[in-house]
Amino acid sequence: MKVCLIHSPGAGQGDTSKEQLIALLGKHGYQARYLTTDDDWKTRFEDGTEMVVVAGGDGTVKRVALELAGRNLPMAVLPLGTANNIAGALGSVGELEPLVASFGSCRRVRIVPGAAHGPWGKKHFIEGVGFGLFARTMREADEASSSDDERARGRAAKLRQDLERLLAHTRTHPASHAEIWLDNKRVEGDFLLVAVLSIPSVGPRLELAPGKDAADDVFHVALVPTWHREELESHLEDRTDQRNSRLETIVRTARSVKARWFGPDVHIDDDVWPKDREDMQDIEPPIEVDIEATENGIIALAPGARRRAFEKDKSA
């Protein structure tokens, strides 16, 4: 089978090479055309390509997935990033060898991207749209990631650092008021975070919507009100210390979501809005966002059962 391999060489520790990936795919009968995320890969899918294999983290997977939306070209994921939330939603976790070996027989699912309409215009997403705590933490993580010390960290150390950063913010982050319409049913309150999710987990593998199936076009909306602060803190402490813990959140479902957020922090997948911290002072609340599913789906290989998939992942 002829495949297009799109590789993010710097994902994780950058310890999986071009040669290793091509050899692994070749061992299982896949003839790979290699491209990196630095190449102009969007215009270089050749006629005859039967599958796209993405080797990287969530950011790379998202970019490729959105480019494949509406095409009859399946995508397989080899998880090389830190959190690998999209790969986890597909059950594509663990060692690379058995994952590639499963490509020929595993089920295929249709992922439906979402679209978020707001002050930024229209943006598509694979993971979700979030308000509050996560967006603040993502902003600081992005600012820290440019340092040499940060880049030198391995995946496990980076994941732990992200959890520690989120825990520190959870202890002090002020709640914001929100008005949310879930298929026209109104919810209102003060929340640490609100997350409209297309997959079960976001951020540092925080499973806010454990019942979410990536192939389901219904959003799961996780709500963390102020009175859940201590429970979230306890869960993050357990995760930081590598203790098994399950976070109980308020989860509602909806096919369309409208939100009025009276705080400054929003993210669409791993993109924080506003991008520049100094622009935050110009935001006049509420931030109004309309979220809906799109029509063009993405065909993705789902090698394993998603449920508790991360428990099997020994790569980080």
C-alpha positions in Angstrom: 0.0 0.0 0.0 1.2 3.5 -0.9 1.1 5.9 2.0 2.1 9.5 2.7 4.1 9.7 5.9 3.9 13.2 7.6 6.4 13.4 10.4 7.0 16.1 13.1 10.7 15.4 13.8 10.7 17.5 17.0 7.6 15.8 18.6 8.2 14.5 22.1 11.9 14.1 22.5 12.5 13.8 18.7 13.8 10.3 19.3 11.9 8.6 16.5 13.8 9.1 13.2 12.8 9.2 9.6 14.7 6.0 8.9 13.0 4.2 11.8 9.5 5.2 10.7 10.1 4.3 7.0 11.6 0.9 8.0 8.7 0.1 10.3 6.1 0.9 7.7 8.0 -1.0 5.1 8.2 -4.1 7.3 4.4 -4.2 7.3 4.0 -3.7 3.6 3.6 0.1 3.4 5.5 2.1 0.8 6.0 5.5 2.4 6.6 8.8 0.8 8.2 10.9 3.6 7.4 14.5 4.3 8.0 16.6 7.4 5.8 19.3 8.9 8.3 21.8 7.6 7.5 20.7 4.0 4.7 22.0 1.9 2.8 18.8 2.5 -0.7 20.1 1.9 -0.1 20.3 -1.8 1.9 17.1 -2.1 -0.5 14.2 -1.7 0.2 12.2 -4.8 -2.3 10.4 -7.0 -2.4 6.8 -5.8 -1.8 7.6 -2.2 -4.1 5.2 -0.2 -3.5 6.4 3.3 -1.9 9.2 5.3 0.2 8.3 8.3 0.8 11.1 10.8 3.7 10.7 13.2 3.6 13.5 15.8 1.6 15.2 18.5 -1.8 16.7 18.8 -0.9 19.9 16.9 0.4 18.0 13.9 -2.5 15.5 13.9 -5.0 18.3 14.0 -3.5 20.2 11.0 -3.3 17.1 8.9 -6.8 15.9 9.9 -8.4 19.2 9.0 -6.7 19.1 5.6 -8.1 15.6 5.0 -11.7 16.6 5.9 -14.1 15.7 3.1 -11.5 13.6 1.3 -11.9 9.8 0.8 -8.4 9.3 2.2 -7.9 7.6 5.6 -5.6 8.8 8.3 -3.6 6.7 10.8 -1.8 8.2 13.8 1.5 7.3 15.4 1.6 9.1 18.7 4.9 10.9 19.2 3.8 14.0 21.2 3.4 14.7 24.9 -0.3 14.3 25.6 -1.5 12.5 22.4 -5.1 13.2 23.1 -6.4 12.6 19.6 -4.4 9.4 19.3 -5.8 8.3 22.6 -9.4 9.0 21.4 -8.7 6.6 18.6 -7.1 4.0 20.8 -3.8 4.6 18.9 -1.5 4.3 22.0 1.5 2.3 23.1 4.4 0.9 21.1 4.6 1.8 17.4 5.2 -1.7 16.1 1.8 -3.2 17.1 0.0 -0.1 16.0 1.4 -0.3 12.5 0.7 -4.1 12.5 -2.9 -3.4 13.2 -3.5 -0.9 10.4 -4.7 -3.5 8.0 -7.4 -4.9 10.2 -8.5 -2.2 12.6 -11.8 -0.4 12.3 -12.2 2.9 10.6 -14.3 5.7 12.1 -15.5 9.1 10.9 -14.4 12.0 12.9 -16.5 15.2 12.6 -14.6 18.5 13.1 -16.3 21.3 14.9 -16.4 25.0 14.0 -16.2 27.8 16.5 -17.5 31.2 15.4 -16.3 34.1 17.6 -14.4 37.4 17.7 -11.6 35.6 15.8 -13.9 34.7 12.9 -14.4 31.0 12.2 -11.9 28.3 13.3 -12.2 24.6 13.0 -11.2 22.2 15.8 -10.7 18.5 16.5 -10.3 18.4 20.2 -12.5 21.2 21.6 -13.2 24.7 22.6 -12.5 25.8 26.2 -13.1 28.8 28.4 -11.2 29.7 31.6 -8.6 27.7 33.4 -7.2 25.6 30.5 -6.8 28.6 28.3 -4.8 30.5 30.9 -2.6 27.4 31.5 -2.0 26.9 27.8 -0.9 30.5 27.4 1.8 30.2 30.1 2.8 26.8 28.7 3.2 28.3 25.2 5.3 31.2 26.6 7.5 28.7 28.5 8.0 26.3 25.6 10.3 28.6 23.8 13.1 28.1 26.4 15.9 25.7 25.8 15.3 24.0 29.2 11.7 23.4 28.2 12.6 21.9 24.8 15.2 19.6 26.5 12.6 17.9 28.6 11.4 14.4 27.8 7.7 13.6 27.2 7.1 12.2 30.8 8.8 15.2 32.4 6.9 17.7 30.1 3.6 16.0 30.9 4.3 16.2 34.6 5.3 19.9 34.3 2.0 20.6 32.5 0.1 18.9 35.3 1.9 20.9 37.9 1.3 24.1 36.1 -2.4 23.3 35.8 -2.6 22.3 39.5 -1.0 25.6 40.6 -3.5 27.6 38.5 -6.4 25.5 39.7 -5.7 26.6 43.3 -5.9 30.4 42.5 -7.8 30.8 39.2 -10.9 33.0 39.6 -14.2 31.7 38.3 -15.9 33.5 35.5 -19.6 33.8 34.8 -21.0 32.0 31.8 -24.3 31.8 30.0 -24.5 28.6 27.8 -27.2 27.3 25.5 -27.0 23.6 24.8 -29.4 23.0 21.9 -31.3 26.0 23.2 -31.4 24.7 26.8 -29.9 27.4 29.0 -27.2 26.8 31.7 -25.8 29.7 33.8 -23.3 29.9 36.6 -19.8 30.7 37.7 -17.2 28.2 36.4 -13.5 27.6 36.6 -13.7 26.1 33.2 -16.1 25.1 30.5 -15.0 22.7 27.7 -16.9 21.8 24.6 -15.3 18.6 23.5 -15.1 16.4 20.4 -12.8 13.9 22.2 -12.6 12.7 25.8 -9.5 14.4 27.0 -7.6 17.7 26.5 -4.5 19.4 27.8 -2.2 17.1 29.8 -4.5 14.1 29.2 -7.2 15.4 31.5 -10.3 13.3 30.8 -13.2 15.7 31.2 -15.6 13.7 29.1 -14.9 10.0 29.6 -18.0 8.9 27.7 -17.2 10.8 24.5 -16.7 8.7 21.4 -14.5 10.4 18.7 -16.9 9.2 16.0 -19.9 10.8 17.7 -20.9 14.2 16.2 -22.6 15.2 19.5 -20.5 17.5 21.7 -19.8 16.7 25.3 -19.8 19.9 27.4 -17.8 19.6 30.6 -18.6 22.1 33.3 -16.4 22.7 36.4 -18.1 25.1 38.7 -16.4 26.8 41.6 -17.5 24.2 44.2 -15.6 21.5 42.2 -12.2 23.3 42.8 -11.1 21.0 45.6 -12.1 17.8 43.6 -10.1 19.0 40.6 -7.1 19.9 42.8 -7.2 16.4 44.3 -7.4 14.7 40.9 -4.4 16.7 39.6 -2.4 15.9 42.7 -3.0 12.2 42.1 -2.1 12.5 38.4 1.1 14.5 39.3 2.1 11.7 41.7 1.2 9.0 39.2 -1.7 7.7 41.2 -4.8 6.4 39.4 -7.7 8.8 39.8 -10.9 9.5 38.0 -12.3 13.0 37.7 -16.0 13.4 38.1 -17.3 16.4 36.1 -20.7 17.7 35.1 -21.1 16.7 31.5 -24.0 17.6 29.2 -24.4 16.8 25.5 -25.5 19.0 22.6 -25.3 19.2 18.8 -24.9 23.0 18.9 -23.6 25.3 21.7 -23.8 29.0 22.2 -21.7 30.6 24.9 -21.4 34.0 26.5 -18.2 34.0 28.6 -17.5 36.8 31.0 -13.8 36.1 31.4 -10.7 36.7 29.2 -9.5 33.2 28.5 -10.5 31.1 25.5 -8.8 28.3 23.5 -9.7 26.5 20.3 -7.7 23.2 20.4 -4.2 24.3 21.3 -4.6 27.9 20.0 -5.2 30.5 22.7 -7.3 33.6 22.0 -6.2 36.4 22.1 -2.8 35.2 21.0 -0.9 38.1 22.6 -1.2 38.7 26.3 -1.2 42.5 25.9 -4.4 42.2 23.8 -6.3 40.7 26.7 -6.9 44.2 28.2 -8.8 45.2 25.1 -11.4 42.4 25.5 -14.8 43.6 26.5 -16.9 40.7 28.0 -18.9 38.8 27.3 -17.1 36.8 24.6 -19.8 35.3 22.4 -19.1 32.0 20.7 -21.2 29.7 18.5 -20.1 26.1 18.1 -21.4 23.5 15.6 -20.3 20.3 13.9 -19.2 20.6 10.3 -20.3 18.4 7.4 -17.0 17.2 6.1 -15.8 14.2 8.1 -12.3 12.6 8.5 -11.8 8.9 8.0 -9.4 7.7 10.8 -8.0 4.3 11.8 -9.0 3.3 15.3 -6.6 0.5 16.3 -7.9 -0.1 19.8 -10.8 0.5 22.1 -10.7 4.1 23.4 -12.0 3.4 26.8 -9.2 3.9 29.3 -6.8 3.7 26.4 -4.2 5.8 28.2 -3.8 3.1 30.9 -2.1 1.0 28.2 0.2 3.8 27.1 3.7 3.2 28.4 5.4 5.8 26.2 5.3 8.6 28.7 
